[in-house]
Amino acid sequence: MMGYGSYGYGMMGYGWGWLMMIGMCILVVLGIIALIRYLRQSARPDDSQAASKTALDILNEIYAKGEISDEEYQRKKSEIKK
């Protein structure tokens, strides 16, 4: 025997090295997939349209749905324009 000791060939030996390499490859692939999903989600224009609505736009939508009366609409509209 060549005197490699009782630990095999290196810290991982031949038994676990291939398993660790496959595990690292899987982690890299999952990381790339997560990055692509994040970039796609952040590029959607739907969120920017919702954020660009003014208070008056929201008030007009509520009034158009009939959720508030005409008097309440006029009062809130004058408060917003102050």
Beta strands, then each sheet from edge to edge (+ up, - down):
end
